[in-house]
Amino acid sequence: MTVLEFQDLPREDRLLFTFDGGFDQQAQTERELEPLVAALEAYACDWMPDVVNGKRQRRYSRAAVWSALAERREARTSAIGLYRTSWPALDMTLRLRYPPLPSKLHVWINIQPIFFFADAERCRGFVDMVRVWATRYPATHATAHGMADDELSGSPNFGRDDETERRDGFDKIYELYWLNVFGPSLVETVGRERMLSTPAHLVEELPNGSVLLVLWPTAADFASDEARAVQARAHVHLRPDLDFDTVLRTLKERSATLAPVEPRYHADLAPLLSRLPDTVAISERQRKIAELNAFRPPVPEEWLPAVLPPDVEDLERVLGDYGDLSESLVAALHTQVPGIFDATPESLTDLDFFFWKENFPERYARDLLDEHTVPALGAYLGGILVRRLSGTWVPRQKLEESQVRVGTRVWLPFLRARRYMQSHKTLLDYSLTQFFREAERHRG
């Protein structure tokens, strides 16, 4: 069974749900968790998991859930994953914590894309499921919201250090989300009457004293102006110490940060730049696209209008040395960059992305880079000019003067490789991808 893996999908915002509740660790697991699983089956509908992952994968069934929990049971915890094999993508974790730790039922759900929850009926089903869970397993706090906006909100620390966050948890209304469950302690801190009079889409007191609060009918529309106004009013209602205009302005700034930006990358670098937003947090994706849209690398200068004649005694030996250098790069990086075997323009883009993602020039010793990586990279780059643009090597004793003749110009791949491998920034300023495309334009 092949499950949908988020890393294999386009990066989009997701619905993130987190739930921490209590459970009876002395009870039989199947009997204690049956209401949770039954509510999942009743209300998940078209995002229902179809794969259970314990120590091995199984098709979803209640029996599979019990078996997975049993085989993953450790001294203090047991945790399993639940996934889908078709759209929408689901990553769900069910974790139980046992004594001597405080007993806890933790559920974490991630569903991509969040626009799946633009449907009001689907959102009602989600709320119905949470209501059952929060009633049966008293929750200290639970939320469902867009993952990108959750990141921008400062969750879970909200400006506190890790030790304070672990000690105090969600001990006051730091933020409101599309869906919220507040445990009895937090309700009493705010004031039950105030909590129940919150201006929101749904405010419901549960039998165990918790309160279920839903700001807006649909989760996908959390960033609309109307939904943000509701979010701000509700937050200020629960936190009278806050200023409405300030809260609303902050929310609208977050919405602007998340607003889709159309990619308009430099034409030569589009294959490379289009990959970079996938390396940042979802909340930073649109900002990164805008930054890369504005990026304009310098025009490649590593070329000469006329060839410098070769000044080596044994031409074939030197060409063989270039081949050995190129092969050493392939041998060193083929696991991390499988496309390097192909020696194509796309291979250069794969290398550009790998070196940038790994921050290669600033992670490794300068002498290693200058003595090994740069010469191997220059030889590999020059070899692709030879193979793909019908170029001709013109070796020189000084490596950075070694050229590849393509059309009416001669190109300096070793010099380009040295400039390229100076810093994280120069990996984009002097990319291999752009160098090849510039040479390609001048081959005729």
C-alpha positions in Angstrom: 0.0 0.0 0.0 1.4 3.3 -1.1 0.3 6.1 1.2 0.3 9.8 0.2 3.4 11.4 1.7 3.4 15.1 2.2 7.0 15.5 1.0 5.9 14.0 -2.4 3.0 16.5 -2.8 3.0 20.2 -3.8 3.5 22.3 -0.7 0.1 23.6 0.3 -1.5 24.8 3.5 -3.1 22.1 5.6 -5.7 21.7 8.3 -3.8 21.0 11.5 -5.7 19.5 14.5 -4.2 18.8 17.9 -6.0 17.2 20.8 -4.7 16.4 24.3 -7.2 14.6 26.5 -7.4 12.2 29.4 -8.1 8.5 29.3 -8.4 5.6 31.7 -5.1 3.8 31.4 -6.4 1.0 33.6 -9.2 0.1 31.2 -8.8 -2.3 28.3 -7.4 -0.3 25.4 -10.1 -1.5 22.9 -13.0 -0.6 25.2 -11.5 2.7 26.2 -10.7 3.9 22.7 -13.8 2.5 21.0 -15.7 5.9 21.2 -12.8 7.7 19.6 -12.5 5.2 16.7 -16.3 5.1 16.3 -16.5 8.9 16.0 -13.7 8.9 13.5 -15.5 6.3 11.4 -18.8 8.2 11.6 -17.6 11.7 10.8 -14.3 11.5 8.8 -16.1 10.3 5.7 -14.0 11.3 2.7 -10.8 11.9 4.7 -11.1 8.6 6.6 -7.7 6.8 6.9 -7.3 3.6 5.0 -3.9 2.6 6.3 -2.8 1.9 9.9 1.0 1.9 10.6 2.4 0.2 13.7 5.4 -1.9 13.2 4.0 -2.7 9.8 1.3 -1.4 7.5 -2.2 -2.8 7.6 -5.4 -1.8 5.8 -7.6 0.2 8.2 -9.9 -1.6 10.5 -10.6 -1.4 14.2 -8.7 -4.7 14.7 -5.7 -3.2 12.8 -5.8 -0.2 15.2 -5.7 -2.4 18.3 -3.0 -4.6 16.8 -0.8 -1.6 15.9 -1.2 -0.1 19.4 -0.3 -3.4 21.0 2.8 -4.0 19.0 4.0 -0.4 19.5 3.4 -0.5 23.3 6.5 0.6 25.2 7.0 1.1 28.9 5.4 4.6 28.9 3.9 5.2 25.5 2.3 3.7 22.5 1.9 5.5 19.2 0.6 4.7 15.7 0.1 6.5 12.4 -2.9 6.5 10.2 -2.8 7.6 6.5 -4.6 7.7 3.2 -3.7 6.3 -0.2 -5.8 8.8 -2.1 -6.6 12.5 -2.0 -6.9 14.3 0.4 -3.6 13.4 2.0 -3.7 12.5 5.7 -1.0 12.3 8.4 -2.6 11.3 11.7 -0.9 10.2 14.9 -2.6 8.5 17.9 -0.4 8.4 21.0 -1.2 7.1 24.5 1.0 8.0 27.5 1.1 5.7 30.6 2.3 6.0 34.2 4.6 7.0 35.7 4.0 9.8 33.2 0.6 11.6 33.6 -1.8 9.6 31.4 -2.7 11.4 28.2 -4.5 10.7 24.9 -2.9 12.8 22.1 -4.3 13.0 18.6 -2.5 14.9 15.9 -4.2 15.3 12.4 -2.8 16.9 9.3 -5.0 17.1 6.2 -3.8 18.5 2.9 -5.1 20.7 1.3 -7.0 22.9 3.7 -9.3 24.0 0.9 -10.8 20.5 1.3 -12.5 22.2 4.3 -14.2 25.0 2.3 -17.3 22.8 2.4 -19.6 23.6 5.3 -21.0 20.1 5.6 -17.6 18.6 5.8 -16.6 21.1 8.5 -19.8 20.2 10.5 -18.8 16.6 10.4 -15.3 17.5 11.7 -16.8 19.5 14.6 -19.2 16.7 15.4 -16.3 14.3 15.7 -14.4 16.7 18.0 -17.4 17.2 20.2 -17.6 13.4 20.8 -13.9 13.2 21.6 -13.8 16.3 23.9 -16.9 14.9 25.8 -15.5 11.4 26.2 -11.8 12.3 26.8 -11.7 15.6 28.8 -9.4 17.9 26.9 -7.1 20.4 28.4 -6.9 22.2 25.1 -7.6 21.3 21.4 -7.4 23.4 18.2 -8.0 23.0 14.5 -6.7 25.7 12.1 -4.6 26.3 9.0 -1.1 25.1 9.6 0.6 28.2 8.1 -1.4 30.6 10.2 -0.8 28.4 13.3 2.9 28.9 12.7 2.5 32.7 12.3 0.6 32.8 15.6 3.6 31.8 17.6 2.2 28.5 18.7 2.9 26.8 21.0 5.4 29.0 22.9 3.7 32.4 22.2 6.9 34.2 23.1 7.7 32.0 26.1 10.8 29.9 26.5 10.5 26.1 26.1 10.6 25.4 29.8 7.8 27.9 30.6 5.7 26.5 27.8 6.1 22.9 29.0 5.3 24.0 32.6 2.3 26.2 31.9 0.9 25.0 28.6 -2.1 26.9 27.2 -2.9 28.6 30.5 -4.6 31.7 29.0 -6.1 32.7 25.7 -2.9 33.4 23.7 -4.7 32.9 20.4 -8.0 31.8 18.9 -8.3 29.3 16.1 -11.0 28.1 13.7 -12.0 25.4 16.2 -11.1 25.5 19.9 -11.8 23.3 22.9 -11.1 24.8 26.3 -10.9 22.6 29.3 -12.8 23.4 32.5 -9.8 25.0 34.2 -9.2 27.5 31.4 -13.0 28.2 31.2 -13.0 29.1 34.9 -9.9 31.3 34.5 -11.7 33.3 31.7 -15.1 33.1 33.4 -17.7 30.6 32.2 -20.3 33.3 31.5 -17.9 35.3 29.5 -16.7 32.2 27.6 -20.3 31.2 26.8 -21.2 34.7 25.5 -18.3 34.8 23.0 -19.4 36.2 19.6 -18.7 33.3 17.3 -20.3 30.8 14.9 -20.7 28.1 17.6 -20.2 28.2 21.4 -21.2 25.1 23.2 -20.8 23.9 26.8 -20.0 20.2 27.0 -21.2 17.9 29.8 -17.7 17.8 31.4 -17.5 21.5 31.7 -15.3 22.1 28.6 -16.4 24.6 26.0 -16.3 24.0 22.2 -15.9 27.2 20.3 -15.9 27.5 16.4 -15.3 30.9 15.0 -16.5 30.5 11.4 -18.5 27.9 9.4 -15.6 26.8 7.3 -12.0 26.2 8.2 -10.6 27.1 4.8 -11.9 30.7 5.0 -10.1 31.6 8.2 -8.0 34.3 6.5 -10.9 36.2 4.9 -11.6 39.8 6.1 -14.9 38.7 7.6 -13.4 35.7 9.4 -10.6 37.8 10.8 -13.0 40.3 12.2 -14.8 37.6 14.0 -11.6 36.1 15.3 -10.5 39.5 16.6 -13.8 40.3 18.3 -13.9 36.9 20.0 -10.3 37.2 21.1 -10.8 40.6 22.6 -14.0 39.4 24.2 -12.1 36.7 26.0 -9.1 38.9 26.7 -10.5 42.4 27.6 -6.9 43.5 28.1 -6.3 43.4 24.4 -7.1 46.2 21.9 -9.4 45.2 19.0 -7.7 47.3 16.4 -4.3 46.0 17.3 -5.5 42.4 17.2 -7.3 42.8 13.9 -4.3 44.6 12.3 -2.0 41.7 13.4 -4.4 39.1 11.9 -4.7 41.0 8.6 -0.9 41.2 8.4 -0.8 37.4 8.8 -3.5 37.1 6.0 -1.4 39.3 3.7 1.7 37.1 4.5 -0.3 34.0 3.4 -1.8 35.5 0.3 -0.8 33.6 -2.8 2.1 35.1 -4.8 2.4 34.1 -8.5 5.9 32.8 -9.3 7.7 35.1 -11.8 11.2 33.8 -11.6 14.2 34.7 -13.8 13.8 32.5 -16.9 17.2 30.8 -16.7 16.8 30.0 -13.0 13.1 29.0 -12.9 13.8 25.3 -12.7 16.0 25.9 -9.6 14.1 28.8 -7.9 10.8 26.9 -8.1 12.2 24.3 -5.7 13.4 26.7 -3.0 10.0 27.6 -1.5 9.6 24.0 -0.6 12.5 24.3 1.8 10.9 26.9 4.1 8.0 26.7 6.5 4.5 26.8 4.9 3.9 30.1 6.6 7.0 31.6 4.9 6.3 30.1 1.4 4.6 33.1 -0.2 7.1 35.5 1.2 9.9 33.3 -0.2 8.3 33.3 -3.7 8.1 37.1 -3.6 11.7 37.3 -2.6 12.8 34.9 -5.4 10.7 36.8 -8.0 12.8 39.8 -7.3 16.1 38.0 -7.5 18.2 38.8 -10.6 21.6 37.1 -10.7 24.6 38.9 -12.4 25.1 38.0 -16.1 27.8 35.3 -16.3 31.3 36.8 -17.0 33.3 33.5 -16.9 34.0 33.5 -20.7 36.5 34.9 -23.2 35.9 36.2 -26.7 38.9 34.4 -28.1 40.5 31.1 -27.1 43.7 31.0 -25.1 45.8 28.3 -26.8 46.5 25.1 -24.8 49.8 25.2 -22.9 49.9 21.6 -21.6 52.4 19.0 -22.9 50.1 15.9 -22.9 46.6 16.9 -24.0 45.1 13.4 -23.6 46.4 13.0 -20.1 45.0 16.3 -19.0 41.6 15.4 -20.6 41.7 12.1 -18.7 42.4 14.0 -15.5 39.3 16.1 -16.1 37.3 12.9 -16.6 38.7 11.5 -13.3 37.7 14.7 -11.5 34.2 14.6 -12.9 33.8 10.9 -11.9 35.0 11.7 -8.4 32.1 14.2 -8.0 29.6 11.6 -9.3 31.0 9.0 -6.9 30.8 11.4 -3.9 27.3 12.7 -4.6 25.3 10.1 -6.5 23.4 9.0 -3.4 22.2 12.5 -2.5 21.8 13.6 -6.2 20.8 10.6 -8.3 20.4 12.7 -11.4 24.1 13.5 -11.4 24.6 10.3 -13.4 22.7 11.7 -16.4 25.1 14.7 -16.9 22.3 16.9 -18.3 21.3 20.5 -17.7 18.7 19.1 -15.3 21.7 17.4 -13.4 23.2 20.9 -12.9 19.9 22.1 -11.4 19.8 19.1 -9.1 23.3 20.0 -8.0 22.4 23.6 -7.5 19.5 22.7 -5.3 21.5 20.1 -3.3 24.4 22.5 -2.6 22.0 25.3 -1.6 19.8 23.2 0.6 22.8 21.7 2.4 24.5 25.2 2.6 27.5 23.3 1.3 30.1 26.1 1.1 29.6 27.1 4.7 29.3 23.6 6.2 32.6 22.2 4.9 36.2 23.2 5.4 37.5 25.7 2.8 40.6 23.7 2.0 38.4 20.6 1.2 36.2 22.8 -1.1 39.1 24.5 -2.9 41.2 21.4 -3.3 38.6 18.8 -4.1 35.0 20.0 -4.6 35.8 23.0 -6.9 38.1 21.2 -9.3 35.7 18.2 -9.5 32.7 20.5 -10.1 34.5 22.6 -12.8 35.4 19.4 -14.6 31.8 18.1 -14.4 30.4 21.4 -15.6 32.8 21.6 -18.5 32.1 18.0 -19.4 28.4 18.9 -19.7 29.2 21.8 -22.0 31.2 19.4 -24.2 28.5 16.7 -24.2 25.4 18.8 -24.5 26.5 21.8 -26.5 29.1 20.1 -28.7 31.9 22.0 -26.9 35.6 21.4 -27.1 38.0 21.4 -24.2 41.0 23.7 -24.4 43.2 22.7 -21.4 45.6 25.1 -19.6 48.2 24.5 -17.0 46.3 26.9 -14.7 43.0 25.2 -14.0 40.9 28.3 -13.9 42.1 29.2 -17.4 41.0 25.9 -18.8 38.2 26.5 -21.4 35.4 24.9 -23.3 34.9 26.4 -26.7 31.2 26.6 -27.6 30.3 28.5 -30.7 32.1 31.9 -30.9 32.9 32.0 -27.1 35.1 30.1 -24.8 33.8 29.4 -21.3 35.7 29.0 -18.0 34.0 26.3 -16.0 36.6 26.0 -13.3 36.5 29.7 -12.7 32.7 29.6 -12.5 32.9 26.7 -10.0 35.3 28.6 -7.7 33.1 31.7 -7.6 30.0 29.5 -7.2 31.4 27.6 -4.1 32.3 30.8 -2.1 29.1 31.1 0.1 25.5 30.2 0.4 24.6 33.4 -1.5 27.0 32.8 -4.4 25.3 29.4 -5.1 22.5 31.4 -6.6 24.5 34.4 -7.9 26.8 32.0 -9.9 24.5 29.0 -10.4 25.5 26.1 -12.7 22.1 26.2 -14.2 22.4 29.8 -15.4 26.0 29.3 -16.6 24.8 26.5 -18.9 21.8 28.4 -20.2 24.0 31.4 -21.0 26.5 29.2 -22.9 23.6 27.5 -24.7 22.4 30.9 -26.0 25.8 31.6 -27.6 26.5 28.3 -29.2 25.2 29.2 -32.7 
